[in-house]
Amino acid sequence: MPETYKSFGTILGSTAATTIYSGVSGTALVNSVVFSNTNTQSGTTVTLNAVKGSTAYSLITNAQIAISTSFQALDAPIVLENSNTLRAQAGNTATIHAFVSVLEIT
């Protein structure tokens, strides 16, 4: 079973739910998810869901991120299986940067 460390970054360009990580056909160990608010004028919120099939499971709901700060969304790693995904939703458009660190086991 090959193991590969990967990282993914995206800017949440709308207030709609956005996929920030698409799992592999195997297992993915998500080590960290960091959100940064690049807005220098106002704080915002972020919501993070793990999606399994058609069901979204809330990991973080409307977490407040102050002006020009970052937020570590996970206290411990989580496991995603068979193409599960992570989706995030920001309160403001194009001010939240998301960065995911994951170990993929295929």
N, C-alpha and C positions, 0 to 999 in steps of 0.2 A: 504494500500500500504506500504509494508515494505521498510524501508530505511536502507542501510548498507554502512558505510564508508569502503573503501578498498584502498590499495596501491599496486602498481606493479613496480617491477624493472627488468631491463634487460640490458645486455651489447650488443651493436650492433656489432656482430661478423663478419660482412661483409659490403661492401659498397652498397649492394643491399637494397631495401626498406624492412623494417622489421616491423611486427606488434608489437606494444608495449602495446596496449590495445584492447581487443575485447569486445565490448559492450554487454549488456544483452538484453533479450527480454523485454523491458520496456524502461526506460529512465535512462541515466547516466549523471550526472553533473560533468564534469572534472574540478576540482579546480586548479590543477597545473600540469605542466610538466617541469621537471628540467633535463637538460643535463649537464654532467660533462666530461671534457676532462682530462683523466688521463695520457696523454702523456706528458713526461717531456722534449721532444725534439722539438716538433712542434705543431702549432695550426692546427685546422681543421675546417670543416664546418658541419652543420647539416640542414636537411630539415624535416619539419613536415607536414603531410597531414591528414585531416579527410576524411575517405572513406565512402561514402554512396552508396550502391549498387556497381556498377562497376566504379563509378566516384570518383576521388581523388581531393579534394579541398585543395589548398595550404594554410597553416596557417603561416608557416615560410619557407623561401626559402634561402638556402645557408648562414645561419647565421654563422658568424665567432665566433669561440670559441678559445680563446688564450690558451697557454700552462698552464696546471694545474689550470684551472678556470671552473666555472659553468655558466650556462645561463638559466634564467627563461623564458620559451617559451610563456607563456600566461600572458596577462595583466588583463584578467577577465575570469571567468569560461565560458566554452562552454557546450552546450547540445548535447549529442549524443542519437539517437533514434534507437530502433529496430535493435540491432546487428551491428550498425555502428562501425568502427574501427579507431584507430589512427595508422599511420605508420610513421616511421622515417628512414632517410637515412643519413649515416655519410660519410664524405670525407675520413677518414682513418679507417682501419680495427681494431676492438677490442680496441679502445681507448675511445669510447664514452659510458658512462653509462647513461641510461635513467630511470627516476623515475616519476611515474604517481600517483596522488592522486585523487580519484573519489568518489562521492556519487551515489550509484546505487539504483534506485527506481523501484521495481518490483511489 
